Amino acid sequence: MKKKIIVMGLVAVLASFLIYGVVSDKAKFSPVGYNLSMDFAGEEVPTFMADVQERLDKEMITNMNYHTNTTLVIKRANKVFPIIEPILAKYGVPDDFKYLAVIESSLVNAVSPAGARGVWQFMPSTAKEKGMEVSEQVDERYHLEKSTEAACKYLVTAKEKFGSWTLAAASYNGGIGGIKSKMEEQQVDNYYDLLLTEETSRYVFRILALKEIMKNSEKYGFSIPKEALYYNIPTKKVVVDSTITDLASFAKTQGVNYKILKIHNPWLRDKKLTVTSGKQYEIEIPTEGYSK
């Protein structure tokens, strides 16, 4: 009887070991329904690391189940990405950075509690440093093309400092100085090896999750017909080199109303536009989309 008990005990221990081995292998090599072979801007994501896989999974699950926002960003991307993509290419910034704009603002002219504004969420001081006008009448943080160019300038500088697009992306949230300081303190040179604040720690994983879901939207349950996507309305550019005292009256001379003028030129922040000597602005006027 004693021998029998010992043998049964050994069998139980061996069985538990085998079960543990199977579960461990399954957890490591068979994740939750998406391919773990991911990259950001051509830089491999080390999903073989336990914490990396779990952090990525958290953002995937969050955004797969955040149906309202994810549906809206997919619809808006059809309108916004065609404007962002060629500007990224012009500056040599990888196309994946358009998903950084997604997590920053959901592709709308958002306003943060700290005062960051626009699709790329610039603070006033940084916007001015990057050549954008920020005043009571004009705020180019709301100008998609100009703010995208400013974001590209920042990212190119960050890439030159870090030698990594992933770290450049993280610095968009944590600051170049902040990321550099943490790297020196912790004696590592890779984003995935850094212990950062919760927001910056999640930052790249949020980008990765939105990239995966938006590129394979039907796979993740976001089956949106092409006709339901938002689209750009054709416009013409009107060059203005003198002060406009009443933008509502100006809009009427262009065949639109004040509301439509502001929709297409959100960088106009007042009811008038003062134009100083030698300065000029391009105002977009829709040529279609508002009449039967």
Backbone torsions as a table, in degrees:
resi	resn	phi	psi	omega
1	MET	NA	-41.0	-179.1
2	LYS	-62.4	-42.5	179.2
3	LYS	-62.2	-41.1	-179.1
4	LYS	-61.3	-42.2	180.0
5	ILE	-65.0	-41.6	179.6
6	ILE	-63.2	-44.7	179.8
7	VAL	-61.8	-44.5	179.7
8	MET	-62.8	-37.3	178.2
9	GLY	-64.1	-43.7	178.8
10	LEU	-63.0	-40.6	178.2
11	VAL	-61.7	-43.5	-179.7
12	ALA	-62.5	-43.0	179.0
13	VAL	-62.8	-45.9	179.9
14	LEU	-62.4	-41.4	179.8
15	ALA	-62.4	-43.4	-179.4
16	SER	-64.3	-36.4	178.4
17	PHE	-64.2	-44.2	-179.4
18	LEU	-64.7	-41.2	178.7
19	ILE	-62.4	-44.6	179.4
20	TYR	-61.1	-41.4	179.8
21	GLY	-62.8	-42.0	179.7
22	VAL	-64.2	-45.8	-179.1
23	VAL	-62.7	-42.9	-179.4
24	SER	-61.7	-46.5	-179.8
25	ASP	-63.0	-40.5	-179.3
26	LYS	-63.7	-42.8	179.8
27	ALA	-64.3	-35.0	-176.0
28	LYS	-77.6	-39.9	-170.3
29	PHE	-109.5	-10.8	-178.6
30	SER	-128.4	84.0	-175.3
31	PRO	-75.4	-145.4	-164.5
32	VAL	-104.6	38.4	173.5
33	GLY	100.0	11.6	174.3
34	TYR	-139.7	157.4	-175.9
35	ASN	-72.4	127.4	179.5
36	LEU	-80.7	-8.7	178.1
37	SER	-79.4	88.8	-176.9
38	MET	-120.9	155.7	173.5
39	ASP	-140.7	158.3	170.7
40	PHE	-121.6	119.3	179.7
41	ALA	52.9	38.5	178.3
42	GLY	82.9	-1.2	179.7
43	GLU	-100.8	123.6	-173.2
44	GLU	-63.4	139.5	174.8
45	VAL	-90.8	122.6	-175.6
46	PRO	-79.1	71.0	-176.1
47	THR	-73.2	-2.4	172.7
48	PHE	-71.8	-16.6	178.3
49	MET	-80.1	131.0	-174.7
50	ALA	-56.6	-46.5	-176.5
51	ASP	-69.9	-33.0	179.2
52	VAL	-65.7	-44.9	179.3
53	GLN	-61.4	-41.8	-178.4
54	GLU	-69.8	-39.8	-180.0
55	ARG	-66.8	-39.2	176.5
56	LEU	-65.0	-43.2	-179.1
57	ASP	-61.0	-39.4	179.0
58	LYS	-58.6	-45.4	-178.0
59	GLU	-72.6	-34.1	176.3
60	MET	-62.6	-48.8	-178.5
61	ILE	-64.4	-42.4	179.8
62	THR	-58.0	-48.9	-174.7
63	ASN	-79.8	-26.5	174.2
64	MET	-66.1	-30.3	-176.9
65	ASN	-102.9	0.0	176.2
66	TYR	-93.4	67.2	-165.8
67	HIS	-60.5	-42.9	-176.0
68	THR	-61.8	-53.4	-176.4
69	ASN	-67.3	-43.5	-178.2
70	THR	-64.5	-39.4	176.4
71	THR	-61.3	-44.1	-177.9
72	LEU	-66.7	-40.5	-179.2
73	VAL	-68.7	-32.3	175.8
74	ILE	-64.9	-42.8	179.2
75	LYS	-66.5	-41.8	-179.1
76	ARG	-70.0	-32.3	-177.1
77	ALA	-58.4	-33.6	178.9
78	ASN	-61.9	-24.5	-179.1
79	LYS	-94.7	-39.4	-172.0
80	VAL	-90.0	-41.4	-176.2
81	PHE	-57.3	-39.9	179.3
82	PRO	-61.2	-21.0	176.7
83	ILE	-85.8	-40.6	-177.3
84	ILE	-72.8	-43.1	-170.9
85	GLU	-56.0	-49.4	-179.0
86	PRO	-66.6	-26.8	178.7
87	ILE	-72.8	-41.9	174.3
88	LEU	-57.6	-46.2	-179.3
89	ALA	-62.7	-39.4	179.6
90	LYS	-58.1	-38.3	-177.5
91	TYR	-94.0	1.6	179.9
92	GLY	74.2	23.7	178.7
93	VAL	-93.6	128.8	-178.4
94	PRO	-54.1	146.4	-177.1
95	ASP	-59.7	-26.8	-179.3
96	ASP	-58.6	-20.4	-177.3
97	PHE	-70.7	-10.6	174.9
98	LYS	-66.0	-25.2	177.7
99	TYR	-76.7	-19.0	171.9
100	LEU	-64.8	-40.8	177.1
101	ALA	-63.2	-33.9	178.9
102	VAL	-61.7	-47.8	-176.4
103	ILE	-76.4	-22.7	178.5
104	GLU	-71.4	-40.9	-168.4
105	SER	-141.0	-0.8	-171.6
106	SER	58.8	25.4	175.4
107	LEU	65.6	33.0	171.7
108	VAL	-128.9	167.7	178.3
109	ASN	-79.0	75.7	-176.0
110	ALA	-76.3	158.8	175.4
111	VAL	-125.7	121.7	-179.4
112	SER	-89.2	159.6	177.0
113	PRO	-58.8	-26.9	-178.7
114	ALA	-82.4	-11.8	178.4
115	GLY	106.7	3.7	174.6
116	ALA	-72.2	144.7	-176.0
117	ARG	-140.6	159.5	175.4
118	GLY	90.5	176.4	179.9
119	VAL	-61.5	-36.1	-177.8
120	TRP	-97.4	2.4	171.8
121	GLN	55.0	59.7	176.4
122	PHE	-88.8	139.5	167.9
123	MET	-78.2	154.8	-176.2
124	PRO	-54.4	-45.5	-176.7
125	SER	-64.7	-42.6	179.5
126	THR	-66.6	-39.6	178.9
127	ALA	-59.3	-45.5	179.8
128	LYS	-65.3	-39.3	177.4
129	GLU	-59.6	-34.0	-178.1
130	LYS	-90.9	11.3	171.9
131	GLY	92.3	9.8	178.9
132	MET	-91.0	146.4	176.5
133	GLU	-85.1	129.0	177.3
134	VAL	-132.5	106.4	-179.3
135	SER	-145.1	-175.9	179.8
136	GLU	-66.9	-30.0	-176.8
137	GLN	-98.0	-29.8	-176.3
138	VAL	-132.1	128.0	175.6
139	ASP	-134.0	99.4	-174.3
140	GLU	-76.4	0.8	169.9
141	ARG	-64.5	-23.9	177.8
142	TYR	-89.3	1.4	179.4
143	HIS	-94.9	110.0	-171.1
144	LEU	-59.5	-47.1	-178.3
145	GLU	-64.5	-47.1	-176.8
146	LYS	-68.9	-37.8	179.1
147	SER	-71.6	-32.6	176.0
148	THR	-66.2	-40.5	176.6
149	GLU	-62.3	-41.0	178.8
150	ALA	-64.2	-40.9	178.0
151	ALA	-63.1	-40.2	178.9
152	CYS	-62.4	-42.2	179.1
153	LYS	-61.0	-42.5	177.7
154	TYR	-61.9	-48.3	-174.3
155	LEU	-66.2	-37.7	176.8
156	VAL	-62.8	-43.4	177.5
157	THR	-61.8	-44.0	-179.5
158	ALA	-64.6	-40.2	178.3
159	LYS	-63.4	-39.8	178.4
160	GLU	-62.7	-35.2	-178.8
161	LYS	-76.1	-39.6	-174.0
162	PHE	-98.9	-23.9	-175.8
163	GLY	73.5	13.6	-177.1
164	SER	-145.2	130.7	177.3
165	TRP	-70.4	-31.3	179.6
166	THR	-64.9	-44.9	177.7
167	LEU	-67.5	-34.4	176.6
168	ALA	-61.7	-42.0	178.5
169	ALA	-63.9	-45.2	179.7
170	ALA	-61.5	-35.7	-178.8
171	SER	-70.4	-19.4	176.4
172	TYR	-63.6	-27.1	176.7
173	ASN	-98.2	-44.0	-173.8
174	GLY	-94.6	-6.3	-179.0
175	GLY	83.2	144.8	179.9
176	ILE	-61.2	-46.5	179.9
177	GLY	-63.3	-40.6	-178.8
178	GLY	-64.6	-44.6	179.6
179	ILE	-67.8	-42.4	-179.8
180	LYS	-60.6	-43.2	179.7
181	SER	-61.4	-45.1	-179.7
182	LYS	-64.9	-38.1	178.4
183	MET	-62.5	-41.9	179.9
184	GLU	-68.3	-42.6	179.8
185	GLU	-62.5	-42.2	-173.2
186	GLN	-95.2	-4.2	175.0
187	GLN	59.2	43.4	175.3
188	VAL	-131.4	163.7	-177.4
189	ASP	-129.8	22.6	-175.8
190	ASN	-135.8	136.4	-179.9
191	TYR	-53.3	-42.4	-173.5
192	TYR	-73.2	-10.5	176.7
193	ASP	-99.1	-3.4	-175.9
194	LEU	-89.1	140.8	169.1
195	LEU	-96.9	114.6	-173.4
196	LEU	-124.9	176.7	173.3
197	THR	-60.5	158.7	-176.3
198	GLU	-56.3	-44.1	-177.0
199	GLU	-63.4	-46.9	-178.9
200	THR	-72.3	-31.8	177.7
201	SER	-64.5	-34.0	179.6
202	ARG	-84.3	-18.8	-164.4
203	TYR	-54.4	-56.9	-177.8
204	VAL	-66.2	-34.5	179.5
205	PHE	-67.1	-33.7	174.8
206	ARG	-65.1	-41.2	177.3
207	ILE	-61.7	-47.4	-178.9
208	LEU	-59.9	-42.5	-178.6
209	ALA	-64.9	-45.8	180.0
210	LEU	-66.5	-37.0	176.7
211	LYS	-59.7	-49.7	-178.7
212	GLU	-61.9	-46.2	-176.3
213	ILE	-70.2	-42.6	-177.2
214	MET	-71.6	-31.4	178.6
215	LYS	-76.8	-23.7	-177.9
216	ASN	-129.2	50.1	-170.0
217	SER	-59.2	-40.2	-178.2
218	GLU	-65.5	-36.6	179.0
219	LYS	-58.4	-32.8	-176.4
220	TYR	-102.0	17.7	172.2
221	GLY	89.1	11.7	179.0
222	PHE	-108.2	79.0	-177.6
223	SER	-95.7	94.0	-174.4
224	ILE	-110.7	120.2	179.9
225	PRO	-59.9	147.8	-178.3
226	LYS	-55.7	-39.0	-177.2
227	GLU	-70.6	-14.0	179.4
228	ALA	-89.5	-8.2	179.3
229	LEU	-75.7	151.1	176.6
230	TYR	-77.4	154.4	-176.0
231	TYR	-142.4	160.1	178.7
232	ASN	-81.7	133.8	177.2
233	ILE	-87.2	136.3	178.6
234	PRO	-59.5	139.4	179.3
235	THR	-136.0	164.0	169.8
236	LYS	-119.6	153.4	-179.9
237	LYS	-101.1	127.6	177.7
238	VAL	-109.5	120.8	-179.1
239	VAL	-84.6	127.7	-178.7
240	VAL	-116.9	123.8	179.6
241	ASP	-124.8	13.1	176.1
242	SER	-140.1	158.0	-174.1
243	THR	-62.2	138.0	173.7
244	ILE	-107.5	113.0	-175.3
245	THR	-79.5	-22.2	-177.6
246	ASP	-144.8	104.3	-177.0
247	LEU	-68.2	-27.2	177.6
248	ALA	-65.2	-43.4	178.1
249	SER	-67.8	-39.8	177.9
250	PHE	-60.9	-42.4	-179.7
251	ALA	-58.6	-41.5	-179.7
252	LYS	-63.3	-35.7	178.8
253	THR	-67.2	-19.0	-179.8
254	GLN	-99.2	5.5	176.4
255	GLY	82.3	16.3	177.0
256	VAL	-131.7	179.7	175.5
257	ASN	-110.4	177.7	-175.8
258	TYR	-61.0	-42.1	179.9
259	LYS	-58.7	-49.0	-178.0
260	ILE	-65.7	-38.9	177.7
261	LEU	-58.5	-44.9	-177.9
262	LYS	-72.2	-33.5	177.1
263	ILE	-59.4	-43.1	-175.9
264	HIS	-89.0	-9.3	178.6
265	ASN	-137.4	64.9	-175.3
266	PRO	-65.2	-13.9	177.7
267	TRP	-72.8	-15.0	173.6
268	LEU	-78.7	112.3	-170.5
269	ARG	-106.6	3.0	-177.4
270	ASP	-132.4	-177.7	177.9
271	LYS	-88.3	-3.2	179.0
272	LYS	-139.6	169.4	177.8
273	LEU	-136.4	111.0	178.0
274	THR	-88.4	124.0	-178.4
275	VAL	-113.2	115.5	180.0
276	THR	-78.2	163.5	-177.7
277	SER	-58.0	130.4	179.2
278	GLY	84.9	-5.3	-178.9
279	LYS	-98.5	150.2	173.2
280	GLN	-149.1	154.6	-179.9
281	TYR	-127.5	152.9	173.3
282	GLU	-107.0	119.6	179.1
283	ILE	-106.9	131.6	-178.8
284	GLU	-90.2	129.9	178.8
285	ILE	-120.1	121.1	179.7
286	PRO	-65.9	140.2	178.0
287	THR	-103.4	-9.2	177.9
288	GLU	-146.6	171.2	168.4
289	GLY	102.0	-7.2	-175.2
290	TYR	-127.7	11.8	177.6
291	SER	-137.2	156.6	-177.5
292	LYS	-70.2	NA	NA
